[in-house]
Amino acid sequence: MKRICALTMARNDEFFLRRWVAYYGKELGMDNLYVFLDGKDQPLPDWCPGVHVTACEKIQGKVVELDRRRLDFLSDQAARLFREYDMVIGTDADEFLVVDPELGLTLREYLSAYGSCSSISGLGIDVGQNTSCEDEIDPSRPFLSQRRYALLGTRYTKPSVMCRPLRWGSGFHRIKGHNFHIGKDLYLFHFGYLDLKRIEARFQDKDRVAGGWSRHLAKRARTINLVSHRKPHAWDRWTKAARVIQTVVRPPYAWNKPAMFNMEIVVRIPERFSNII
């Protein structure tokens, strides 16, 4: 089995960070998780024993510049971790790399069996609240027992797994100077838009407003509108098609990112995923 760790950076985001620690801790072991808190004013959590938690100097800048600096920092940390590990997973705290339950494999088992490549991506699954039939999220229950609809989003088909020391681009969206490889039966679930009330609350967060995130959040909240008003398509058929399309099609401005002809395909998430996250 390969030695695999996961890292993330968060600020004022205990809601998702608790879920991130619980999920990746189960898959990889708590002592293989590395959490960096953006700002030394952030209290160190006492609810994640074994996890390597470090409060860092707050990264300054507006959205684009801040995110570039953040990923430069995390790429440096990943390079350091490769002294001890064979693979490093990097995601935001609201992103979860999931193996299809039909395989019966843990994330570590799946990645350990993967062939040689520079990075591994899960197919991007952008989960949204269907406001016509789904209530406010209950944090005491699994997310996917309460959310059944998602957008097949190229934005979240990210090279989350580094197989050797490289450099992530902003937001983990690409590996600089390298191609991406979408793993079969591997998904990256993004939950940033799983609840409309939580998004509205983020608009009021002074750190995000000061950092210029309000427009960004409003734009991304359209996932909720799409999953609420479009007819969902079959999961197995369209996730298979999306892997093929995103592997072949690239945007003209970035050859090492996936594209999908601007298709916005809403799918219904199968019941087999309901208790994973």
C-alpha positions as CSV (number, residue, x, y, z in Angstrom):
1,M,0.0,0.0,0.0
2,K,1.2,3.5,-0.8
3,R,1.8,6.1,1.8
4,I,-0.8,8.8,1.2
5,C,-1.6,12.0,3.0
6,A,-4.1,14.9,2.5
7,L,-3.8,18.6,3.1
8,T,-6.1,21.6,3.1
9,M,-6.2,25.2,4.2
10,A,-9.2,26.9,5.9
11,R,-10.3,30.1,7.5
12,N,-13.4,30.4,9.7
13,D,-14.8,27.2,8.1
14,E,-15.3,24.7,10.9
15,F,-18.5,23.4,9.3
16,F,-16.7,21.9,6.3
17,L,-13.4,21.3,8.1
18,R,-15.0,18.9,10.6
19,R,-16.5,16.9,7.7
20,W,-13.2,17.0,5.8
21,V,-11.2,15.7,8.8
22,A,-13.8,13.0,9.5
23,Y,-13.8,11.7,5.9
24,Y,-10.1,11.8,5.1
25,G,-9.3,10.6,8.6
26,K,-11.4,7.5,8.0
27,E,-9.9,6.9,4.6
28,L,-6.2,7.7,5.3
29,G,-5.8,7.9,9.1
30,M,-5.8,11.0,11.2
31,D,-2.0,11.2,11.5
32,N,-1.8,11.5,7.7
33,L,-3.9,14.8,7.6
34,Y,-2.3,18.2,7.4
35,V,-4.5,21.2,8.1
36,F,-3.2,24.8,7.7
37,L,-5.3,27.6,9.3
38,D,-5.1,30.9,7.3
39,G,-4.2,33.3,10.1
40,K,-2.7,33.0,13.5
41,D,-5.9,34.5,14.9
42,Q,-7.6,31.2,14.1
43,P,-8.0,29.0,17.3
44,L,-6.4,25.5,17.0
45,P,-9.3,23.0,17.1
46,D,-9.4,20.5,20.0
47,W,-11.7,18.1,18.2
48,C,-9.2,16.4,15.8
49,P,-6.6,14.5,17.8
50,G,-3.7,13.2,15.7
51,V,-4.2,15.7,12.9
52,H,-1.3,18.0,12.1
53,V,-2.8,21.5,12.5
54,T,-0.7,24.6,11.9
55,A,-1.8,28.2,12.2
56,C,0.0,30.3,9.6
57,E,0.4,34.0,8.9
58,K,-2.7,35.2,7.1
59,I,-2.3,35.3,3.3
60,Q,-3.1,38.7,2.0
61,G,-4.7,39.8,-1.3
62,K,-7.9,39.9,-3.3
63,V,-9.5,36.7,-4.7
64,V,-7.1,35.9,-7.6
65,E,-3.9,37.0,-6.0
66,L,-4.8,35.4,-2.6
67,D,-5.7,32.1,-4.2
68,R,-2.4,32.0,-6.2
69,R,-0.4,32.7,-3.0
70,R,-2.4,30.1,-1.1
71,L,-1.7,27.4,-3.7
72,D,2.0,28.4,-3.9
73,F,2.2,27.8,-0.1
74,L,0.3,24.4,-0.3
75,S,2.5,23.3,-3.2
76,D,5.6,24.0,-1.1
77,Q,4.0,22.0,1.8
78,A,3.3,19.1,-0.6
79,A,6.9,19.1,-1.8
80,R,8.0,18.8,1.8
81,L,5.6,15.9,2.5
82,F,6.9,13.9,-0.4
83,R,9.9,13.2,1.7
84,E,7.6,10.9,3.7
85,Y,4.7,10.1,1.3
86,D,4.2,8.6,-2.1
87,M,1.1,10.7,-2.9
88,V,-0.3,14.0,-1.6
89,I,-4.0,14.9,-1.9
90,G,-4.8,18.6,-1.9
91,T,-8.4,19.9,-1.8
92,D,-10.4,22.7,-0.3
93,A,-12.3,21.8,2.9
94,D,-15.6,21.4,1.0
95,E,-14.2,18.9,-1.5
96,F,-14.1,15.2,-1.1
97,L,-12.4,12.7,-3.3
98,V,-14.6,9.6,-3.5
99,V,-14.3,6.1,-5.0
100,D,-17.5,4.7,-6.4
101,P,-18.9,2.4,-3.7
102,E,-19.6,-0.3,-6.3
103,L,-15.8,-1.0,-6.3
104,G,-15.7,-1.8,-2.6
105,L,-12.4,-0.1,-2.2
106,T,-11.1,2.5,0.2
107,L,-9.6,5.7,-1.3
108,R,-6.1,4.5,-0.2
109,E,-6.7,1.1,-1.8
110,Y,-7.8,2.7,-5.1
111,L,-5.0,5.1,-5.3
112,S,-2.4,2.5,-4.3
113,A,-3.4,0.4,-7.3
114,Y,-3.2,3.3,-9.7
115,G,-0.7,3.3,-12.6
116,S,2.1,5.7,-13.2
117,C,1.1,9.4,-13.9
118,S,1.9,12.9,-12.6
119,S,-1.5,13.5,-11.0
120,I,-5.0,12.0,-10.6
121,S,-8.3,13.8,-10.9
122,G,-11.7,12.8,-9.8
123,L,-14.7,13.7,-12.1
124,G,-16.1,17.0,-10.8
125,I,-19.5,16.7,-9.1
126,D,-20.8,20.1,-8.0
127,V,-23.6,19.3,-5.5
128,G,-26.4,21.9,-5.1
129,Q,-29.5,22.3,-3.1
130,N,-32.7,21.6,-5.1
131,T,-34.8,24.2,-3.5
132,S,-38.0,22.8,-4.9
133,C,-37.7,19.6,-2.8
134,E,-34.7,19.8,-0.4
135,D,-34.7,21.4,3.0
136,E,-31.9,23.3,4.8
137,I,-28.9,21.0,5.4
138,D,-28.8,19.1,8.8
139,P,-25.1,18.9,9.8
140,S,-25.8,15.9,12.0
141,R,-26.6,13.7,9.0
142,P,-24.6,12.7,5.9
143,F,-24.6,15.3,3.2
144,L,-25.5,12.9,0.4
145,S,-28.5,11.5,2.3
146,Q,-30.0,15.0,2.0
147,R,-28.7,16.1,-1.4
148,R,-29.5,14.2,-4.6
149,Y,-28.7,16.6,-7.5
150,A,-25.4,17.9,-8.9
151,L,-23.9,19.6,-11.9
152,L,-21.2,17.8,-13.9
153,G,-18.8,20.6,-13.5
154,T,-15.4,20.8,-15.3
155,R,-14.4,23.4,-12.7
156,Y,-14.2,20.6,-10.1
157,T,-12.5,18.0,-12.2
158,K,-9.2,18.9,-10.4
159,P,-5.8,17.2,-10.2
160,S,-6.3,16.7,-6.5
161,V,-3.7,13.9,-6.2
162,M,-0.1,14.7,-6.8
163,C,2.1,11.6,-7.5
164,R,5.3,13.5,-7.3
165,P,6.4,17.0,-6.3
166,L,4.8,19.5,-8.8
167,R,3.0,22.8,-8.6
168,W,-0.8,23.3,-8.3
169,G,-2.4,26.3,-10.1
170,S,-4.9,28.5,-8.3
171,G,-7.7,26.6,-6.6
172,F,-6.1,23.2,-7.3
173,H,-7.5,23.6,-10.8
174,R,-4.4,22.4,-12.7
175,I,-0.9,21.1,-12.3
176,K,1.4,23.6,-13.9
177,G,3.1,22.3,-17.1
178,H,1.5,18.9,-16.9
179,N,-1.6,17.1,-18.2
180,F,-4.4,15.7,-16.1
181,H,-5.7,12.1,-15.8
182,I,-9.3,11.5,-14.7
183,G,-9.6,8.3,-12.7
184,K,-12.2,5.8,-13.7
185,D,-14.9,5.5,-10.9
186,L,-13.3,8.4,-9.0
187,Y,-15.2,11.6,-8.2
188,L,-14.5,14.9,-6.6
189,F,-17.7,16.0,-4.7
190,H,-17.8,19.8,-4.1
191,F,-20.3,20.9,-1.4
192,G,-19.7,24.7,-1.4
193,Y,-23.3,25.3,-2.7
194,L,-25.2,22.5,-0.9
195,D,-27.2,25.1,1.1
196,L,-28.7,28.4,0.0
197,K,-28.8,29.9,3.5
198,R,-25.1,29.1,4.0
199,I,-24.2,30.9,0.8
200,E,-26.3,33.9,1.9
201,A,-24.4,33.9,5.2
202,R,-21.1,33.9,3.4
203,F,-22.0,37.1,1.7
204,Q,-22.0,38.7,5.2
205,D,-18.6,37.4,6.2
206,K,-16.3,40.4,6.6
207,D,-13.2,38.5,5.5
208,R,-14.8,37.3,2.3
209,V,-16.3,40.7,1.5
210,A,-12.9,42.4,2.1
211,G,-11.2,39.8,-0.1
212,G,-13.6,40.4,-3.0
213,W,-15.4,37.1,-2.8
214,S,-19.0,38.4,-3.0
215,R,-19.2,38.4,-6.8
216,H,-17.4,35.0,-6.9
217,L,-19.9,33.5,-4.5
218,A,-22.9,34.9,-6.3
219,K,-21.7,33.6,-9.6
220,R,-21.1,30.1,-8.2
221,A,-24.5,30.0,-6.5
222,R,-26.0,29.5,-9.9
223,T,-25.4,25.7,-9.3
224,I,-28.4,25.9,-7.0
225,N,-30.6,27.5,-9.7
226,L,-29.5,24.8,-12.3
227,V,-30.2,21.8,-10.1
228,S,-33.5,23.3,-9.0
229,H,-34.9,23.9,-12.5
230,R,-33.4,21.4,-14.9
231,K,-34.4,17.9,-15.4
232,P,-31.8,15.5,-14.0
233,H,-30.1,13.0,-16.3
234,A,-28.9,9.4,-15.6
235,W,-25.8,9.3,-13.5
236,D,-24.0,6.3,-15.0
237,R,-24.6,7.3,-18.6
238,W,-23.5,10.9,-18.2
239,T,-20.6,10.5,-15.8
240,K,-19.1,8.0,-18.3
241,A,-19.7,10.4,-21.2
242,A,-18.3,13.4,-19.2
243,R,-15.1,11.5,-18.5
244,V,-14.5,10.9,-22.2
245,I,-15.5,14.5,-23.2
246,Q,-13.4,16.2,-20.5
247,T,-10.4,14.0,-21.3
248,V,-10.4,15.0,-25.0
249,V,-11.8,18.6,-25.0
250,R,-9.7,21.5,-23.6
251,P,-10.4,25.2,-23.3
252,P,-8.4,27.3,-25.7
253,Y,-6.8,29.3,-22.9
254,A,-5.6,26.3,-20.8
255,W,-4.6,23.0,-22.5
256,N,-4.1,21.3,-19.1
257,K,-7.7,21.9,-17.9
258,P,-10.8,20.0,-18.9
259,A,-13.7,21.4,-20.9
260,M,-17.2,20.1,-21.9
261,F,-18.5,22.2,-24.8
262,N,-20.1,24.5,-22.2
263,M,-22.7,21.7,-21.5
264,E,-24.5,22.0,-18.2
265,I,-25.6,18.5,-17.3
266,V,-27.5,18.0,-14.1
267,V,-27.5,14.4,-12.8
268,R,-29.2,12.6,-9.9
269,I,-26.7,11.1,-7.4
270,P,-27.4,7.4,-6.9
271,E,-28.5,6.0,-3.5
272,R,-25.2,4.1,-3.1
273,F,-23.4,7.3,-2.3
274,S,-25.8,8.5,0.4
275,N,-23.9,7.5,3.6
276,I,-20.3,8.3,2.5
277,I,-20.0,12.0,3.4
